[in-house]
Amino acid sequence: MTATRVESDSLGSIDIDAERYWGPQTERARRLFRIGAERFPPGLTRAVGLQKQAAAEANLRLGQLSAELANPIIAAAREVADGLMNAEFPLPVWQTGSGTQTNMNANEVIANRANEMLGQPRGSRQPVHPNDHVNRGQSSNDSFPTVMHIAAVEAVQRLIGSLGTLHDSLAAREKQWDDIVKIGRTHMMDAVPITLGQEFSAWARQVELGIGRLAGVLPRLLLLPQGGTAVGTGLNTHPEFDRTFCNCVGVLTGQAFAPNPNKFEGMGAHDALVELSGMLNVIAVSFTKLGNDIRLLGSGPRAGIAELVVPADGLSSSIMPGKTNPTQCEALTMVAAQVMGNHVSVTIAGAQSFLELNVFKPVVIYNVLQSCSLLADAAESFAENMVDRLVPNGEHIAENVAKSLMLVTALNPRIGYDKAVRIGKTALAENITLKEAAARLGYVSPEDFDRWVIPADMTRPGATLQGGGG
């Protein structure tokens, strides 16, 4: 049977697992919110530890806590930030919309660990008290949104790095394959030539713009509402607490955090996080195009477009021997679908801002962090296991170019649109080449056709208007 200890607070006494560092508020919430299996990720718990450590450091500097109390709080909070206490945060995402239970969870864990460092048993609440000392000058209403921003900034920085990896892989293919002429496709039908490098350039540019979008939202994420306490007025906190706190957390994270100049906005709304989710949604849209395009170009190997050879990943069909599927494309686009769905949740949650408080904070940050993590993982996986291992099917690409009817577009400036249409339709109806159709109709000699219809020239502006011929 599990050994328990009895802890008491203003609401009474409650039995708690003797091995746990949390206290009565956490235990009551654990029993009350038995909803779902979703828990906050380690990145959020790390941010909780950083927030409590920075708060204790700020209170020490401002004379609001003695060194005897502040130092063990700082040390205990550091253990939380370092992931050593992750098991002590058992509460689900589905709790009070201010994140109060997670803030109280942190206060209790850190207080009990700090008291233990001072030689006192867990549950003693002396000399370090979870509310009076760990939560000094703070409220859940300003602390949890501060945690949300800290976690989001760190998640975005990681995602930017992962997108950089994917961009570099795509850009390398863009340069490497810029001289491979292939048929472009619009409306899923044959169009005029492009190069394989140009095709990759579109995807690389999408990822590059995604990085820029994330960098653009960072300045607003770096503004913290800490110091607003209950409703944004700063009741019961030192007037320099917000600045001092941001300096402390900036040192801990290496990020340029600054006080939100309007704490009422920072606590009552989460527009910056909704904006971030919107940028993640755009990246998901970009990933969908990337995954679907490569899936289409790699379809085959014999009965599809088959212009790219999808790398064998060691996985296969359960019934069709040796079948290679575009598994990375499927994983990437599934991640994109999840992120798009998360953005709907974040949008609805962001709209739940009533007067001085948004009351859907946990679901906002849960979805934002999941989206960041999924996109980062997927970007790295797709770069390593798909883009870096793709091989162009040069022979099939050349064959598609040679038999394309849309090469007739190069004749438009020479003979006019209507005659070019007749050449294309004749070639298709009689199953002959464009050159043969042009000569048969008497519109273009074989010699002029060869001088005017050069697929590589069709991949850059103005080239078909230059050169010989009359």
N, C-alpha and C positions, 0 to 999 in steps of 0.2 A: 504494500500500500504506500502511495506517495506521501512523504512527510510534508506537513504544512506548517505555516506560521500564521499568526493572526495579526492583521494590521488594522489600524483604526484611522479614520479621518472625520471630517465634520458630518459625514453621512452615516457613520457607524463603523462596525467591525466586519471584517470579511476574511475568510480563509484563502491563503495564497500558497501555491507550491513553494516550498522552502528554498528550492534551488534557483528560483527566478528572482531577477532584480526589479521587476516591475512592482507596482504597489496597488492600492485599492481602486483607484480610478481606472487603471488599465484592466484590472481583473473584472470590474463591473462591466466595462465596455466589451471585454472579450466574451462575457456570457450573454450580453445583451444583443450585440451585433453579429449574430451567427448567420451571415449573409454571404454566400459565394465563397470561392476559393482565391479570389484576387487579393494579392498583398502588394504593398509598395515595393518597388525594386531597390536593390542596394544603393543606387544613386541617390534616391530620396532619403534613405536613412543616413547616408554619408552627409548630405546637406543638412539634415537635422543636427548631427554632431557638430558640423562646422558653425551652424547658427548659434548653438548653445555655447560653444567654446568662445566664439567672438563676443557674445553677449557678456560672458563672465570676464573676459579680458577688458572689455570696455568698462564694465562696472568697477573693476579693480582700478583702472586708470583714473576713473572719475570719482573714486573714493566712496562708491556705493557698496562695495564689498571689501572686507578685509582680506589680506593675503592668505590668512589661515583658512578662510572659506573658499576664496576664489581659486586658489591653486589646485585643490583636489577636484573641484568642479571642472576646471580646465582639463585636467588629466583624464577624468572620466569621460568628458565629452570627446576628447581626442580618441579614446578607445572606440566610441560610437562611430566617429568619422572614419576610422581605420577599418571598420567592418568587424571588429572583435565582438560586438554586441548585437549583431543582426538577429540572432535567435530571440532576443528580448523584445522584439517588436512584432507581436502576434496579431495585431488588429487588421481587419479587412479595410479595403478602400471604402466600403459602404458604411459610413459612419456619419457623425454630425458634419454638416457641410462646411464648417469653418476649419475642419481638421483638428478640432480641440482635443479629441481623444489621442491622436498621435503626438500632439504637443505635450499633453499630460503624461503620456507614456514615456516620452523623453525625459521630462522633469523627474519622474519617479526613478527611472533606471539610473540616471546620472546621480541623483541624490543618494540612492542606496549604494552605488559603487563608490562615490566620494566618501560616504560615511565608513564604508568598509576599509578604504584606504587609511582612514583616521582611527581604525581599530574598533569601530562600532558595528553591531550586528545589522543585517538587513532588516528594514522595517522600523528602525529606531527613529527616523526622521530628525535626528539630532547628531551633531550640531548643524548639519546641512539639511535644510528643508526644501522640498521640491518646488513649492510656490514662492516662499519668501526669498530664497536665495538663487536656485537654478533659474527661476522664472522672473527674477528681479528686473523691474522696468519693462516687462514684456506682457503681451497678451497673445492668445492663440490667433487673434484676428490680425495682428501684424507679423507675428513670428511665422505662422504657417505659409502665408504668401511670400514671405522672404525666403523661406526654405524652397518654395516652388521655383522662384527665380534663380536661386543658386544652383539647384539641380538642373534646371532647364539650360542655363548657360554652359554648364559642364557637359551636358548631353549634346548641345549644339556644337561645341568645340570638337568633340569626338566625331560627330557626324561630318563636319567640314573636312576633317582629315580623311575620313573614309571616302567621301565624294572626291577628294583630291586624288586618291588612289585610282578610283574608277576613271576619272577624267584623264589621268596620265596614260592609262591603258588604251582608252579610246583614241586619244590624240596620237599615240605611237602608231596605231593601226592606220589612222588618217594619213600620216606622213609616209608610212611604209607602202601603202597601197594606192597612192595618189595617181599612179600611172596605169592602173588596171581599169580599162574602159568597160563598162557594163551598161545594161539597159536600165533606165529609170522606170518607175511605175507610178502612175497616178490613177485614182479610182480603181486600184488593183489591176489595171490594164497596162500593156506595154506603152511606154512613152519614149522620149528621146534619150540619148546616152548621157550618163554621168560617169564619174569614176567611183570605184569602191571607196577610195579615200574621202571623196566628197560625201558619200553616204554616211561614213563614220563621223565626219566633221559635224553633221547635224546633231548626232547624239552627244558628242563631246561638248558642243556648245550648250546644249540643254543642261548638262551637268554643271558646266561652268557657271551658267546663269543661276542655277540652284544654289551654288556656293555663295554667289553674290547676294541672293535674296536672304540667305541666312545671316550673312554678315550685316546686311541692312537692318535687320530687326534687333541685333545684339545691343545697340545703345539703349533701347527701351527695356530690354530684359535686365540690363545692368543697374537699373534704378530700383532701389529697395524701399519698401514701406516700413521697415523696422523703425520704431520710434513713435508710431502712431498710436500704439497700445489699443484700447478698446474700440474707439470709433474714429480715430484719426487726429485727435486733439493733442495726443502725447501725455494724457493724464498719468501721473505717478511715475514718470520717467525723467531723467536728467535732461536739461535742454540741449546738451551736447552729445547725448547718447547716440543719435542717429549717425552723426558724422564719425564719431569715435568707433562705433560698431562697423561702419563701412570700411574704415581704415584697417581694422583688425581682420575682417573677413577678406579684404583685398590681399593682405599679406598671406593669409592662409591658402588662398586659391590662385593667386597670381592674376586675378581679374580686377578690372577697374570699376568696382562697384561704387555707387554713389547714392546718397539719400534721394528718394523720390521727393521732389519739391512740393508735391501735393499728396499727402498720405491718404486723404479721403478717396482720391482716385485709385491709388495703389491697393487699397483694401476693399473698396466698394465695387471695383470692376477689375476684370482681367483681360483687357483688350490686347495687351502686348502678347499674352499667351495664345489668345485666339488668332492674332496676327501670325505668330510663329506657326501655329497649326495650319494656317492657310498656306504658308510657305512650304511646309511639309507636304501638304496636299498637292501643290504644284509639282514638287519633286516626284511624288507618287505618279502623277500623270506622265511626267517625263520617263519614269522607269517603265511605265506600261508601254509606251511607244518603243522604247529600247528593247524590251523583252519580246514584244510581239513582232517587231521588224526582224530581229535576228531569228526568231522562231520561223517566220515565213521564209526568209532567205535560206535557212538551213533545212527546209522541208524536203523530204525525199527519203533515201538518197537517189532514187531513180524515177519516182513518179511525182516529184514536186518541183519547186523552183531550183533547189539544190545548187545555189551559187556559193554557199558557204558550207563547209564541212563541220558539223557540230562535233565537238570532241567526245570521244567515248569516256564515260565517267565510271565505268565498272558496274553500272546498274543496267538492268534489262527488263524486258517484259516477262510476266509470269507464264505466258503461253507462247509467245513468238520468239524463238531462239535468236539471241544476238541482236535484238532490236535496240537501237540507240535512240533515246528520247531527249528532247531539249529540257531536261529537268531544271537546269538553272534558270531558264526563261520562265518556267512555270512557278518556281519559288519566288522569283523577283516580282512577277505580276500578282501573285497572291499577297505578298507583302504590301504591294501598292494598294490592293483592294482593302486590306485591313486599315491602312493609313487613311484612305478616303473615308471609311466608316468611322474611324476615330475622330476625324475632323468634324463629322456631323455631330458626334457626341460633344466635342469641345465647343462647337458653335452654340448648341442648345444650352450647355452648362454655362457658357460665358454670358448668355442672356438671362441667367438667373441671378441678376444683381438687383437687390432690393435696398434702396436707401443707402445705408452706410456699409453694407456687407454683401459680397457675393457668397452664396451658400452652397455652391457646388464645387468648392475648391479641390477636394480629393479626386473627383472624376476628371477634372480638367488636367491636373498634373499627371495622373496615372496614364491617360491617353497620350498626352504629349510625350512623356518619357518613353512609352512603348513605341510610338511612331519613330522617335529619334533612334532608338536602339535597333528596331527592325530595319530601318533604312540603312543605317551604318553597317550592320551585319550583312545585309543583302548586297550592298555596294561592293564590299570587300570580296564576298564570295563570288559575285558575278565577274569581277575583274580577274580574279585568280583562276577560276574554274571554267570560265567561258571565253571572255574577250582575249585573254593572253594565250588561249589554246586554239582559237579559231584558225582555220586554213581556208583560203579561197579556192574554189573549184575552177581553176583557170580555163580549162578546156571547155567546160560547159558555159562559162561566162562568155567566152569568145563565140561559141556556137549561137548563143542567144542574140548576141549583137549582130552577127552576120545575117541571120534570118529575120531580123526585126523589120517590120513594115514602116515603123515610125522614123526610120532613117530618111524617108522621103521628105521629112520636114526641112532638111537642108536645101531642098530645091525650091522652096517657096520664094526666096528672093530672086531666083534665076528665071523661073518659068511661071510663077504665080500659083496661088492656092488651088484654083480649080483644076489645072493640069496635074498638079501634084496629087490631088485626090484621085484622079482617074488612074494615075500610075499605081497608087497603092491598092485601089480596088481591083484593078486588072491583075496585079501580082497575086492578090489573095484569091480571086475567083479561079485563076488558071494555074495556081500553085507553081508560079515561077518567081524568079528573083525580081527585085525592083529594077535592076539594071536591064534585065531582059524585057520587062514591061515598058520601061521608058523608051528603049530602042524600037520595040514593036509598034508603039504608038507614034513614033517619030518625033518625040518631044526632046530627047536628050541622047546624044551619041554615047556609046560605051566609054569613049575617051574622056568626054566631059563629065560623065557620071563619076568616073574614078577620081577626077580632079576636084569635083564639088562635094561629093559625099564621102567625107573622111570622119568616121565616128569620133576619133580623139579631138578633132577640131570643134565638134559639136558640144564639147563640155566646157567651153569658155566663150565669153561674149565676143561677138564681132568676127570670129574666125571664119565663119561661112560666107562672110561678105567680102573677104579678101581673096587673093590668089588669082589664078588664070581663068580663062574661059570667056566666051562671048555670048 
